[in-house]
Amino acid sequence: AVWLRPFARLLWELKHHDPSTTSKALHTLHAVAARMGSDAAAANGPLCAALAGVESELAPFFARVPPPPPTPETPRAPARPGPFSRLPGPCQAAAVMLLGSLPALSPATLRAAAHA
């Protein structure tokens, strides 16, 4: 399952320049996550841990969002769009499908996806 970890970095490094490879990477991650989701025995296995690692690194792919300000009166720093925003529609759909198939989403990834 260690082979899954570089996928999030690959998505970031490809940016929007190679939609074909990006689409293949997203579909591969989605297929693995979807298979793992239907296997209750894998919920605590190495595959789940690898997908959690990928998920934790996906946020910048969608958007770079600063953490919430310490007080409500402090102005929020603007988010910067990630490579996701410049990908063609089918790649964006594949990325959203991937989010839906991951075992869990961190607050950082949720914020990034909401700003994308």
Biopython code that builds the backbone (N, CA, C, O; Angstrom):
import numpy as np
from Bio.PDB.StructureBuilder import StructureBuilder

atoms = [
    (1, "ALA", "N", (0.814, -1.207, 0.000)),
    (1, "ALA", "CA", (0.000, 0.000, 0.000)),
    (1, "ALA", "C", (0.855, 1.267, 0.000)),
    (1, "ALA", "O", (0.342, 2.365, -0.218)),
    (2, "VAL", "N", (2.130, 1.117, 0.239)),
    (2, "VAL", "CA", (3.031, 2.271, 0.257)),
    (2, "VAL", "C", (3.076, 2.953, -1.114)),
    (2, "VAL", "O", (3.346, 4.151, -1.204)),
    (3, "TRP", "N", (2.817, 2.204, -2.161)),
    (3, "TRP", "CA", (2.875, 2.752, -3.515)),
    (3, "TRP", "C", (1.821, 3.825, -3.742)),
    (3, "TRP", "O", (1.929, 4.583, -4.706)),
    (4, "LEU", "N", (0.803, 3.915, -2.888)),
    (4, "LEU", "CA", (-0.236, 4.943, -3.053)),
    (4, "LEU", "C", (0.226, 6.330, -2.600)),
    (4, "LEU", "O", (-0.254, 7.340, -3.115)),
    (5, "ARG", "N", (1.140, 6.383, -1.657)),
    (5, "ARG", "CA", (1.538, 7.664, -1.063)),
    (5, "ARG", "C", (1.990, 8.719, -2.079)),
    (5, "ARG", "O", (1.612, 9.880, -1.921)),
    (6, "PRO", "N", (2.767, 8.391, -3.100)),
    (6, "PRO", "CA", (3.239, 9.428, -4.031)),
    (6, "PRO", "C", (2.139, 10.026, -4.922)),
    (6, "PRO", "O", (2.377, 11.031, -5.591)),
    (7, "PHE", "N", (0.953, 9.432, -4.942)),
    (7, "PHE", "CA", (-0.086, 9.926, -5.854)),
    (7, "PHE", "C", (-0.500, 11.361, -5.564)),
    (7, "PHE", "O", (-0.701, 12.140, -6.497)),
    (8, "ALA", "N", (-0.632, 11.727, -4.303)),
    (8, "ALA", "CA", (-1.051, 13.094, -3.975)),
    (8, "ALA", "C", (-0.002, 14.097, -4.456)),
    (8, "ALA", "O", (-0.341, 15.146, -5.004)),
    (9, "ARG", "N", (1.254, 13.771, -4.251)),
    (9, "ARG", "CA", (2.324, 14.656, -4.721)),
    (9, "ARG", "C", (2.344, 14.728, -6.247)),
    (9, "ARG", "O", (2.564, 15.792, -6.826)),
    (10, "LEU", "N", (2.115, 13.590, -6.885)),
    (10, "LEU", "CA", (2.046, 13.565, -8.349)),
    (10, "LEU", "C", (0.965, 14.522, -8.846)),
    (10, "LEU", "O", (1.188, 15.287, -9.784)),
    (11, "LEU", "N", (-0.200, 14.475, -8.217)),
    (11, "LEU", "CA", (-1.295, 15.364, -8.633)),
    (11, "LEU", "C", (-0.882, 16.820, -8.500)),
    (11, "LEU", "O", (-1.185, 17.638, -9.368)),
    (12, "TRP", "N", (-0.193, 17.143, -7.418)),
    (12, "TRP", "CA", (0.242, 18.525, -7.205)),
    (12, "TRP", "C", (1.307, 18.920, -8.235)),
    (12, "TRP", "O", (1.259, 20.019, -8.787)),
    (13, "GLU", "N", (2.256, 18.036, -8.489)),
    (13, "GLU", "CA", (3.349, 18.369, -9.402)),
    (13, "GLU", "C", (2.899, 18.446, -10.859)),
    (13, "GLU", "O", (3.440, 19.237, -11.632)),
    (14, "LEU", "N", (1.916, 17.632, -11.237)),
    (14, "LEU", "CA", (1.401, 17.705, -12.606)),
    (14, "LEU", "C", (0.640, 19.004, -12.845)),
    (14, "LEU", "O", (0.556, 19.502, -13.968)),
    (15, "LYS", "N", (0.091, 19.535, -11.761)),
    (15, "LYS", "CA", (-0.775, 20.720, -11.828)),
    (15, "LYS", "C", (-1.867, 20.464, -12.872)),
    (15, "LYS", "O", (-2.546, 19.439, -12.810)),
    (16, "HIS", "N", (-2.039, 21.365, -13.810)),
    (16, "HIS", "CA", (-3.071, 21.194, -14.841)),
    (16, "HIS", "C", (-2.445, 20.882, -16.209)),
    (16, "HIS", "O", (-3.134, 20.901, -17.229)),
    (17, "HIS", "N", (-1.159, 20.601, -16.224)),
    (17, "HIS", "CA", (-0.431, 20.479, -17.487)),
    (17, "HIS", "C", (-0.616, 19.143, -18.205)),
    (17, "HIS", "O", (-0.382, 19.059, -19.410)),
    (18, "ASP", "N", (-1.028, 18.104, -17.491)),
    (18, "ASP", "CA", (-1.184, 16.791, -18.117)),
    (18, "ASP", "C", (-2.482, 16.145, -17.631)),
    (18, "ASP", "O", (-2.454, 15.245, -16.793)),
    (19, "PRO", "N", (-3.624, 16.608, -18.161)),
    (19, "PRO", "CA", (-4.910, 16.093, -17.694)),
    (19, "PRO", "C", (-5.069, 14.582, -17.856)),
    (19, "PRO", "O", (-5.757, 13.950, -17.054)),
    (20, "SER", "N", (-4.457, 14.004, -18.859)),
    (20, "SER", "CA", (-4.580, 12.558, -19.080)),
    (20, "SER", "C", (-3.958, 11.770, -17.926)),
    (20, "SER", "O", (-4.578, 10.852, -17.388)),
    (21, "THR", "N", (-2.753, 12.128, -17.556)),
    (21, "THR", "CA", (-2.079, 11.443, -16.445)),
    (21, "THR", "C", (-2.788, 11.742, -15.130)),
    (21, "THR", "O", (-2.938, 10.857, -14.289)),
    (22, "THR", "N", (-3.224, 12.983, -14.952)),
    (22, "THR", "CA", (-3.969, 13.346, -13.747)),
    (22, "THR", "C", (-5.227, 12.499, -13.630)),
    (22, "THR", "O", (-5.545, 11.997, -12.552)),
    (23, "SER", "N", (-5.941, 12.340, -14.737)),
    (23, "SER", "CA", (-7.157, 11.543, -14.732)),
    (23, "SER", "C", (-6.863, 10.090, -14.370)),
    (23, "SER", "O", (-7.606, 9.479, -13.602)),
    (24, "LYS", "N", (-5.795, 9.541, -14.914)),
    (24, "LYS", "CA", (-5.429, 8.155, -14.601)),
    (24, "LYS", "C", (-5.095, 8.000, -13.124)),
    (24, "LYS", "O", (-5.501, 7.025, -12.491)),
    (25, "ALA", "N", (-4.362, 8.952, -12.579)),
    (25, "ALA", "CA", (-4.005, 8.891, -11.155)),
    (25, "ALA", "C", (-5.254, 8.987, -10.282)),
    (25, "ALA", "O", (-5.403, 8.235, -9.320)),
    (26, "LEU", "N", (-6.149, 9.913, -10.621)),
    (26, "LEU", "CA", (-7.387, 10.068, -9.844)),
    (26, "LEU", "C", (-8.255, 8.817, -9.925)),
    (26, "LEU", "O", (-8.808, 8.379, -8.916)),
    (27, "HIS", "N", (-8.378, 8.241, -11.113)),
    (27, "HIS", "CA", (-9.192, 7.040, -11.269)),
    (27, "HIS", "C", (-8.574, 5.840, -10.548)),
    (27, "HIS", "O", (-9.297, 5.001, -10.011)),
    (28, "THR", "N", (-7.253, 5.756, -10.533)),
    (28, "THR", "CA", (-6.588, 4.674, -9.808)),
    (28, "THR", "C", (-6.852, 4.800, -8.317)),
    (28, "THR", "O", (-7.215, 3.823, -7.662)),
    (29, "LEU", "N", (-6.671, 6.007, -7.777)),
    (29, "LEU", "CA", (-6.940, 6.221, -6.354)),
    (29, "LEU", "C", (-8.398, 5.924, -6.022)),
    (29, "LEU", "O", (-8.697, 5.314, -4.996)),
    (30, "HIS", "N", (-9.301, 6.359, -6.894)),
    (30, "HIS", "CA", (-10.725, 6.123, -6.657)),
    (30, "HIS", "C", (-11.029, 4.629, -6.656)),
    (30, "HIS", "O", (-11.770, 4.152, -5.797)),
    (31, "ALA", "N", (-10.469, 3.891, -7.600)),
    (31, "ALA", "CA", (-10.724, 2.450, -7.673)),
    (31, "ALA", "C", (-10.232, 1.741, -6.415)),
    (31, "ALA", "O", (-10.916, 0.869, -5.880)),
    (32, "VAL", "N", (-9.049, 2.117, -5.948)),
    (32, "VAL", "CA", (-8.510, 1.498, -4.734)),
    (32, "VAL", "C", (-9.380, 1.854, -3.535)),
    (32, "VAL", "O", (-9.718, 0.983, -2.734)),
    (33, "ALA", "N", (-9.745, 3.121, -3.407)),
    (33, "ALA", "CA", (-10.563, 3.554, -2.266)),
    (33, "ALA", "C", (-11.944, 2.910, -2.305)),
    (33, "ALA", "O", (-12.479, 2.533, -1.263)),
    (34, "ALA", "N", (-12.519, 2.781, -3.484)),
    (34, "ALA", "CA", (-13.849, 2.170, -3.603)),
    (34, "ALA", "C", (-13.804, 0.695, -3.220)),
    (34, "ALA", "O", (-14.715, 0.201, -2.556)),
    (35, "ARG", "N", (-12.772, 0.001, -3.626)),
    (35, "ARG", "CA", (-12.641, -1.425, -3.259)),
    (35, "ARG", "C", (-12.421, -1.582, -1.765)),
    (35, "ARG", "O", (-12.960, -2.495, -1.140)),
    (36, "MET", "N", (-11.631, -0.692, -1.202)),
    (36, "MET", "CA", (-11.359, -0.765, 0.225)),
    (36, "MET", "C", (-12.618, -0.452, 1.026)),
    (36, "MET", "O", (-12.846, -1.039, 2.084)),
    (37, "GLY", "N", (-13.424, 0.460, 0.531)),
    (37, "GLY", "CA", (-14.635, 0.847, 1.237)),
    (37, "GLY", "C", (-15.638, -0.279, 1.345)),
    (37, "GLY", "O", (-16.433, -0.303, 2.285)),
    (38, "SER", "N", (-15.624, -1.204, 0.417)),
    (38, "SER", "CA", (-16.572, -2.314, 0.459)),
    (38, "SER", "C", (-16.041, -3.505, 1.251)),
    (38, "SER", "O", (-16.753, -4.492, 1.433)),
    (39, "ASP", "N", (-14.810, -3.423, 1.718)),
    (39, "ASP", "CA", (-14.191, -4.512, 2.470)),
    (39, "ASP", "C", (-14.017, -4.094, 3.928)),
    (39, "ASP", "O", (-13.077, -3.375, 4.265)),
    (40, "ALA", "N", (-14.924, -4.545, 4.786)),
    (40, "ALA", "CA", (-14.888, -4.151, 6.195)),
    (40, "ALA", "C", (-13.596, -4.601, 6.875)),
    (40, "ALA", "O", (-13.123, -3.930, 7.793)),
    (41, "ALA", "N", (-13.016, -5.724, 6.442)),
    (41, "ALA", "CA", (-11.789, -6.220, 7.055)),
    (41, "ALA", "C", (-10.601, -5.305, 6.777)),
    (41, "ALA", "O", (-9.640, -5.290, 7.547)),
    (42, "ALA", "N", (-10.655, -4.545, 5.689)),
    (42, "ALA", "CA", (-9.533, -3.665, 5.329)),
    (42, "ALA", "C", (-9.599, -2.317, 6.041)),
    (42, "ALA", "O", (-8.685, -1.505, 5.899)),
    (43, "ALA", "N", (-10.653, -2.066, 6.794)),
    (43, "ALA", "CA", (-10.855, -0.750, 7.409)),
    (43, "ALA", "C", (-9.712, -0.325, 8.314)),
    (43, "ALA", "O", (-9.478, 0.872, 8.477)),
    (44, "ASN", "N", (-8.997, -1.267, 8.905)),
    (44, "ASN", "CA", (-7.874, -0.923, 9.784)),
    (44, "ASN", "C", (-6.547, -1.412, 9.236)),
    (44, "ASN", "O", (-5.547, -1.434, 9.955)),
    (45, "GLY", "N", (-6.528, -1.797, 7.993)),
    (45, "GLY", "CA", (-5.322, -2.362, 7.403)),
    (45, "GLY", "C", (-4.392, -1.330, 6.805)),
    (45, "GLY", "O", (-4.639, -0.128, 6.902)),
    (46, "PRO", "N", (-3.325, -1.798, 6.188)),
    (46, "PRO", "CA", (-2.330, -0.893, 5.598)),
    (46, "PRO", "C", (-2.887, -0.074, 4.443)),
    (46, "PRO", "O", (-2.435, 1.047, 4.209)),
    (47, "LEU", "N", (-3.846, -0.607, 3.730)),
    (47, "LEU", "CA", (-4.443, 0.139, 2.622)),
    (47, "LEU", "C", (-5.191, 1.371, 3.144)),
    (47, "LEU", "O", (-5.106, 2.456, 2.568)),
    (48, "CYS", "N", (-5.907, 1.184, 4.218)),
    (48, "CYS", "CA", (-6.625, 2.308, 4.828)),
    (48, "CYS", "C", (-5.629, 3.366, 5.314)),
    (48, "CYS", "O", (-5.857, 4.563, 5.142)),
    (49, "ALA", "N", (-4.548, 2.928, 5.908)),
    (49, "ALA", "CA", (-3.520, 3.868, 6.383)),
    (49, "ALA", "C", (-2.894, 4.618, 5.211)),
    (49, "ALA", "O", (-2.642, 5.820, 5.308)),
    (50, "ALA", "N", (-2.642, 3.926, 4.115)),
    (50, "ALA", "CA", (-2.060, 4.574, 2.940)),
    (50, "ALA", "C", (-3.030, 5.596, 2.351)),
    (50, "ALA", "O", (-2.619, 6.689, 1.962)),
    (51, "LEU", "N", (-4.316, 5.245, 2.283)),
    (51, "LEU", "CA", (-5.315, 6.193, 1.773)),
    (51, "LEU", "C", (-5.452, 7.400, 2.688)),
    (51, "LEU", "O", (-5.660, 8.515, 2.211)),
    (52, "ALA", "N", (-5.340, 7.194, 3.991)),
    (52, "ALA", "CA", (-5.379, 8.317, 4.931)),
    (52, "ALA", "C", (-4.188, 9.244, 4.690)),
    (52, "ALA", "O", (-4.316, 10.465, 4.779)),
    (53, "GLY", "N", (-3.035, 8.659, 4.387)),
    (53, "GLY", "CA", (-1.857, 9.472, 4.073)),
    (53, "GLY", "C", (-2.046, 10.277, 2.804)),
    (53, "GLY", "O", (-1.658, 11.443, 2.734)),
    (54, "VAL", "N", (-2.641, 9.653, 1.803)),
    (54, "VAL", "CA", (-2.921, 10.363, 0.549)),
    (54, "VAL", "C", (-3.912, 11.489, 0.809)),
    (54, "VAL", "O", (-3.733, 12.608, 0.327)),
    (55, "GLU", "N", (-4.955, 11.189, 1.570)),
    (55, "GLU", "CA", (-5.975, 12.197, 1.859)),
    (55, "GLU", "C", (-5.376, 13.410, 2.553)),
    (55, "GLU", "O", (-5.736, 14.547, 2.250)),
    (56, "SER", "N", (-4.466, 13.167, 3.481)),
    (56, "SER", "CA", (-3.889, 14.284, 4.240)),
    (56, "SER", "C", (-3.059, 15.214, 3.353)),
    (56, "SER", "O", (-2.813, 16.364, 3.716)),
    (57, "GLU", "N", (-2.632, 14.718, 2.197)),
    (57, "GLU", "CA", (-1.825, 15.534, 1.293)),
    (57, "GLU", "C", (-2.613, 16.071, 0.098)),
    (57, "GLU", "O", (-2.046, 16.760, -0.750)),
    (58, "LEU", "N", (-3.892, 15.773, 0.019)),
    (58, "LEU", "CA", (-4.710, 16.215, -1.117)),
    (58, "LEU", "C", (-5.160, 17.666, -1.039)),
    (58, "LEU", "O", (-5.443, 18.275, -2.070)),
    (59, "ALA", "N", (-5.232, 18.229, 0.152)),
    (59, "ALA", "CA", (-5.792, 19.575, 0.314)),
    (59, "ALA", "C", (-5.192, 20.606, -0.649)),
    (59, "ALA", "O", (-5.956, 21.316, -1.302)),
    (60, "PRO", "N", (-3.869, 20.725, -0.771)),
    (60, "PRO", "CA", (-3.319, 21.746, -1.673)),
    (60, "PRO", "C", (-3.670, 21.525, -3.138)),
    (60, "PRO", "O", (-3.646, 22.470, -3.927)),
    (61, "PHE", "N", (-3.994, 20.300, -3.510)),
    (61, "PHE", "CA", (-4.421, 20.029, -4.880)),
    (61, "PHE", "C", (-5.720, 20.790, -5.183)),
    (61, "PHE", "O", (-5.917, 21.271, -6.299)),
    (62, "PHE", "N", (-6.590, 20.891, -4.192)),
    (62, "PHE", "CA", (-7.859, 21.599, -4.372)),
    (62, "PHE", "C", (-7.687, 23.106, -4.161)),
    (62, "PHE", "O", (-8.093, 23.900, -5.009)),
    (63, "ALA", "N", (-7.103, 23.493, -3.060)),
    (63, "ALA", "CA", (-6.870, 24.914, -2.767)),
    (63, "ALA", "C", (-5.928, 25.007, -1.577)),
    (63, "ALA", "O", (-5.875, 24.118, -0.726)),
    (64, "ARG", "N", (-5.194, 26.098, -1.541)),
    (64, "ARG", "CA", (-4.343, 26.373, -0.383)),
    (64, "ARG", "C", (-5.112, 27.342, 0.496)),
    (64, "ARG", "O", (-5.245, 28.526, 0.184)),
    (65, "VAL", "N", (-5.614, 26.811, 1.601)),
    (65, "VAL", "CA", (-6.467, 27.585, 2.488)),
    (65, "VAL", "C", (-5.754, 27.783, 3.815)),
    (65, "VAL", "O", (-5.392, 26.811, 4.478)),
    (66, "PRO", "N", (-5.549, 29.044, 4.209)),
    (66, "PRO", "CA", (-4.937, 29.278, 5.524)),
    (66, "PRO", "C", (-5.879, 28.788, 6.632)),
    (66, "PRO", "O", (-7.090, 28.715, 6.426)),
    (67, "PRO", "N", (-5.340, 28.459, 7.782)),
    (67, "PRO", "CA", (-6.210, 28.040, 8.880)),
    (67, "PRO", "C", (-7.139, 29.183, 9.297)),
    (67, "PRO", "O", (-6.862, 30.349, 9.012)),
    (68, "PRO", "N", (-8.228, 28.849, 9.963)),
    (68, "PRO", "CA", (-9.145, 29.903, 10.404)),
    (68, "PRO", "C", (-8.421, 30.892, 11.325)),
    (68, "PRO", "O", (-7.496, 30.505, 12.038)),
    (69, "PRO", "N", (-8.834, 32.158, 11.315)),
    (69, "PRO", "CA", (-8.184, 33.143, 12.185)),
    (69, "PRO", "C", (-8.446, 32.828, 13.658)),
    (69, "PRO", "O", (-9.431, 32.170, 13.995)),
    (70, "PRO", "N", (-7.558, 33.303, 14.530)),
    (70, "PRO", "CA", (-7.699, 32.976, 15.952)),
    (70, "PRO", "C", (-8.945, 33.596, 16.603)),
    (70, "PRO", "O", (-9.498, 33.047, 17.556)),
    (71, "THR", "N", (-9.368, 34.732, 16.079)),
    (71, "THR", "CA", (-10.566, 35.377, 16.630)),
    (71, "THR", "C", (-11.516, 35.710, 15.489)),
    (71, "THR", "O", (-11.079, 35.896, 14.353)),
    (72, "PRO", "N", (-12.804, 35.787, 15.780)),
    (72, "PRO", "CA", (-13.769, 36.119, 14.722)),
    (72, "PRO", "C", (-13.564, 37.514, 14.118)),
    (72, "PRO", "O", (-13.965, 37.769, 12.982)),
    (73, "GLU", "N", (-12.942, 38.404, 14.878)),
    (73, "GLU", "CA", (-12.725, 39.766, 14.375)),
    (73, "GLU", "C", (-11.551, 39.851, 13.404)),
    (73, "GLU", "O", (-11.474, 40.791, 12.612)),
    (74, "THR", "N", (-10.656, 38.904, 13.454)),
    (74, "THR", "CA", (-9.489, 38.900, 12.574)),
    (74, "THR", "C", (-9.929, 38.552, 11.154)),
    (74, "THR", "O", (-10.626, 37.560, 10.941)),
    (75, "PRO", "N", (-9.522, 39.370, 10.186)),
    (75, "PRO", "CA", (-9.910, 39.047, 8.801)),
    (75, "PRO", "C", (-9.279, 37.732, 8.344)),
    (75, "PRO", "O", (-8.144, 37.408, 8.695)),
    (76, "ARG", "N", (-10.029, 37.008, 7.570)),
    (76, "ARG", "CA", (-9.567, 35.719, 7.045)),
    (76, "ARG", "C", (-8.683, 35.963, 5.825)),
    (76, "ARG", "O", (-9.030, 36.740, 4.935)),
    (77, "ALA", "N", (-7.548, 35.295, 5.799)),
    (77, "ALA", "CA", (-6.666, 35.374, 4.628)),
    (77, "ALA", "C", (-7.342, 34.647, 3.469)),
    (77, "ALA", "O", (-7.985, 33.618, 3.677)),
    (78, "PRO", "N", (-7.205, 35.169, 2.257)),
    (78, "PRO", "CA", (-7.877, 34.522, 1.118)),
    (78, "PRO", "C", (-7.239, 33.180, 0.761)),
    (78, "PRO", "O", (-6.041, 32.974, 0.954)),
    (79, "ALA", "N", (-8.047, 32.290, 0.246)),
    (79, "ALA", "CA", (-7.568, 30.996, -0.242)),
    (79, "ALA", "C", (-7.022, 31.170, -1.656)),
    (79, "ALA", "O", (-7.456, 32.045, -2.406)),
    (80, "ARG", "N", (-6.078, 30.334, -1.993)),
    (80, "ARG", "CA", (-5.528, 30.344, -3.353)),
    (80, "ARG", "C", (-5.938, 29.047, -4.032)),
    (80, "ARG", "O", (-5.760, 27.972, -3.459)),
    (81, "PRO", "N", (-6.480, 29.125, -5.235)),
    (81, "PRO", "CA", (-6.893, 27.894, -5.909)),
    (81, "PRO", "C", (-5.704, 26.990, -6.212)),
    (81, "PRO", "O", (-4.606, 27.461, -6.509)),
    (82, "GLY", "N", (-5.941, 25.705, -6.133)),
    (82, "GLY", "CA", (-4.923, 24.714, -6.470)),
    (82, "GLY", "C", (-5.080, 24.269, -7.916)),
    (82, "GLY", "O", (-5.899, 24.826, -8.647)),
    (83, "PRO", "N", (-4.317, 23.288, -8.336)),
    (83, "PRO", "CA", (-4.391, 22.797, -9.717)),
    (83, "PRO", "C", (-5.790, 22.322, -10.117)),
    (83, "PRO", "O", (-6.152, 22.389, -11.292)),
    (84, "PHE", "N", (-6.565, 21.849, -9.165)),
    (84, "PHE", "CA", (-7.917, 21.359, -9.439)),
    (84, "PHE", "C", (-8.734, 22.363, -10.243)),
    (84, "PHE", "O", (-9.465, 21.976, -11.154)),
    (85, "SER", "N", (-8.618, 23.630, -9.921)),
    (85, "SER", "CA", (-9.465, 24.652, -10.546)),
    (85, "SER", "C", (-9.177, 24.851, -12.027)),
    (85, "SER", "O", (-10.024, 25.381, -12.746)),
    (86, "ARG", "N", (-8.003, 24.438, -12.504)),
    (86, "ARG", "CA", (-7.660, 24.635, -13.912)),
    (86, "ARG", "C", (-7.722, 23.353, -14.730)),
    (86, "ARG", "O", (-7.349, 23.336, -15.903)),
    (87, "LEU", "N", (-8.197, 22.280, -14.104)),
    (87, "LEU", "CA", (-8.330, 21.007, -14.820)),
    (87, "LEU", "C", (-9.627, 20.983, -15.616)),
    (87, "LEU", "O", (-10.571, 21.696, -15.275)),
    (88, "PRO", "N", (-9.691, 20.175, -16.671)),
    (88, "PRO", "CA", (-10.945, 20.021, -17.412)),
    (88, "PRO", "C", (-12.017, 19.376, -16.523)),
    (88, "PRO", "O", (-11.704, 18.717, -15.531)),
    (89, "GLY", "N", (-13.269, 19.577, -16.894)),
    (89, "GLY", "CA", (-14.407, 19.081, -16.131)),
    (89, "GLY", "C", (-14.338, 17.605, -15.764)),
    (89, "GLY", "O", (-14.590, 17.262, -14.609)),
    (90, "PRO", "N", (-14.004, 16.708, -16.709)),
    (90, "PRO", "CA", (-13.942, 15.285, -16.348)),
    (90, "PRO", "C", (-12.906, 14.973, -15.254)),
    (90, "PRO", "O", (-13.129, 14.099, -14.417)),
    (91, "CYS", "N", (-11.786, 15.686, -15.267)),
    (91, "CYS", "CA", (-10.783, 15.484, -14.210)),
    (91, "CYS", "C", (-11.310, 16.003, -12.875)),
    (91, "CYS", "O", (-11.095, 15.383, -11.833)),
    (92, "GLN", "N", (-11.994, 17.134, -12.911)),
    (92, "GLN", "CA", (-12.573, 17.667, -11.683)),
    (92, "GLN", "C", (-13.604, 16.700, -11.112)),
    (92, "GLN", "O", (-13.662, 16.488, -9.901)),
    (93, "ALA", "N", (-14.413, 16.119, -11.984)),
    (93, "ALA", "CA", (-15.411, 15.147, -11.529)),
    (93, "ALA", "C", (-14.732, 13.930, -10.903)),
    (93, "ALA", "O", (-15.200, 13.415, -9.888)),
    (94, "ALA", "N", (-13.637, 13.468, -11.499)),
    (94, "ALA", "CA", (-12.902, 12.326, -10.943)),
    (94, "ALA", "C", (-12.332, 12.663, -9.566)),
    (94, "ALA", "O", (-12.331, 11.816, -8.674)),
    (95, "ALA", "N", (-11.853, 13.887, -9.389)),
    (95, "ALA", "CA", (-11.316, 14.306, -8.088)),
    (95, "ALA", "C", (-12.409, 14.338, -7.028)),
    (95, "ALA", "O", (-12.184, 13.923, -5.891)),
    (96, "VAL", "N", (-13.585, 14.824, -7.390)),
    (96, "VAL", "CA", (-14.700, 14.864, -6.440)),
    (96, "VAL", "C", (-15.160, 13.443, -6.104)),
    (96, "VAL", "O", (-15.485, 13.153, -4.953)),
    (97, "MET", "N", (-15.186, 12.561, -7.103)),
    (97, "MET", "CA", (-15.541, 11.159, -6.843)),
    (97, "MET", "C", (-14.529, 10.515, -5.889)),
    (97, "MET", "O", (-14.899, 9.714, -5.031)),
    (98, "LEU", "N", (-13.269, 10.867, -6.045)),
    (98, "LEU", "CA", (-12.246, 10.340, -5.147)),
    (98, "LEU", "C", (-12.537, 10.768, -3.715)),
    (98, "LEU", "O", (-12.468, 9.953, -2.795)),
    (99, "LEU", "N", (-12.862, 12.040, -3.526)),
    (99, "LEU", "CA", (-13.173, 12.509, -2.168)),
    (99, "LEU", "C", (-14.315, 11.702, -1.562)),
    (99, "LEU", "O", (-14.290, 11.367, -0.378)),
    (100, "GLY", "N", (-15.308, 11.396, -2.377)),
    (100, "GLY", "CA", (-16.452, 10.646, -1.882)),
    (100, "GLY", "C", (-16.145, 9.204, -1.541)),
    (100, "GLY", "O", (-16.908, 8.572, -0.809)),
    (101, "SER", "N", (-15.055, 8.668, -2.048)),
    (101, "SER", "CA", (-14.739, 7.263, -1.797)),
    (101, "SER", "C", (-13.680, 7.069, -0.722)),
    (101, "SER", "O", (-13.432, 5.939, -0.302)),
    (102, "LEU", "N", (-13.054, 8.147, -0.270)),
    (102, "LEU", "CA", (-12.037, 8.010, 0.773)),
    (102, "LEU", "C", (-12.691, 7.665, 2.104)),
    (102, "LEU", "O", (-13.828, 8.064, 2.356)),
    (103, "PRO", "N", (-11.979, 6.923, 2.964)),
    (103, "PRO", "CA", (-12.577, 6.499, 4.232)),
    (103, "PRO", "C", (-12.958, 7.671, 5.142)),
    (103, "PRO", "O", (-13.950, 7.590, 5.867)),
    (104, "ALA", "N", (-12.192, 8.742, 5.112)),
    (104, "ALA", "CA", (-12.478, 9.918, 5.950)),
    (104, "ALA", "C", (-11.826, 11.134, 5.305)),
    (104, "ALA", "O", (-10.866, 11.010, 4.545)),
    (105, "LEU", "N", (-12.361, 12.311, 5.619)),
    (105, "LEU", "CA", (-11.795, 13.564, 5.123)),
    (105, "LEU", "C", (-11.432, 14.446, 6.310)),
    (105, "LEU", "O", (-12.221, 14.617, 7.240)),
    (106, "SER", "N", (-10.239, 14.995, 6.263)),
    (106, "SER", "CA", (-9.786, 15.883, 7.340)),
    (106, "SER", "C", (-10.423, 17.252, 7.174)),
    (106, "SER", "O", (-10.865, 17.600, 6.079)),
    (107, "PRO", "N", (-10.478, 18.034, 8.249)),
    (107, "PRO", "CA", (-10.992, 19.405, 8.134)),
    (107, "PRO", "C", (-10.244, 20.238, 7.088)),
    (107, "PRO", "O", (-10.852, 21.050, 6.390)),
    (108, "ALA", "N", (-8.924, 20.036, 6.980)),
    (108, "ALA", "CA", (-8.147, 20.795, 6.001)),
    (108, "ALA", "C", (-8.574, 20.465, 4.577)),
    (108, "ALA", "O", (-8.701, 21.364, 3.746)),
    (109, "THR", "N", (-8.797, 19.187, 4.288)),
    (109, "THR", "CA", (-9.232, 18.786, 2.947)),
    (109, "THR", "C", (-10.642, 19.286, 2.666)),
    (109, "THR", "O", (-10.934, 19.725, 1.553)),
    (110, "LEU", "N", (-11.508, 19.224, 3.653)),
    (110, "LEU", "CA", (-12.866, 19.738, 3.477)),
    (110, "LEU", "C", (-12.858, 21.241, 3.182)),
    (110, "LEU", "O", (-13.579, 21.711, 2.302)),
    (111, "ARG", "N", (-12.031, 21.995, 3.930)),
    (111, "ARG", "CA", (-11.930, 23.440, 3.676)),
    (111, "ARG", "C", (-11.410, 23.700, 2.277)),
    (111, "ARG", "O", (-11.927, 24.563, 1.568)),
    (112, "ALA", "N", (-10.369, 22.943, 1.869)),
    (112, "ALA", "CA", (-9.778, 23.142, 0.551)),
    (112, "ALA", "C", (-10.786, 22.820, -0.557)),
    (112, "ALA", "O", (-10.893, 23.563, -1.533)),
    (113, "ALA", "N", (-11.511, 21.731, -0.408)),
    (113, "ALA", "CA", (-12.501, 21.359, -1.427)),
    (113, "ALA", "C", (-13.616, 22.394, -1.479)),
    (113, "ALA", "O", (-14.120, 22.703, -2.559)),
    (114, "ALA", "N", (-14.005, 22.929, -0.336)),
    (114, "ALA", "CA", (-15.065, 23.950, -0.317)),
    (114, "ALA", "C", (-14.618, 25.224, -1.007)),
    (114, "ALA", "O", (-15.443, 25.925, -1.595)),
    (115, "HIS", "N", (-13.335, 25.541, -0.951)),
    (115, "HIS", "CA", (-12.830, 26.755, -1.591)),
    (115, "HIS", "C", (-12.481, 26.554, -3.057)),
    (115, "HIS", "O", (-12.255, 27.522, -3.783)),
    (116, "ALA", "N", (-12.436, 25.302, -3.494)),
    (116, "ALA", "CA", (-12.056, 25.026, -4.875)),
    (116, "ALA", "C", (-13.164, 25.378, -5.753)),
    (116, "ALA", "O", (-13.059, 25.225, -6.970)),
]
sb = StructureBuilder()
sb.init_structure("model")
sb.init_model(0)
sb.init_chain("A")
sb.init_seg("    ")
for serial, (resi, resn, name, xyz) in enumerate(atoms, 1):
    if name == "N":
        sb.init_residue(resn, " ", resi, " ")
    sb.init_atom(name, np.array(xyz, "f"), 0.0, 1.0, " ", f" {name:<3s}", serial, name[0])
structure = sb.get_structure()
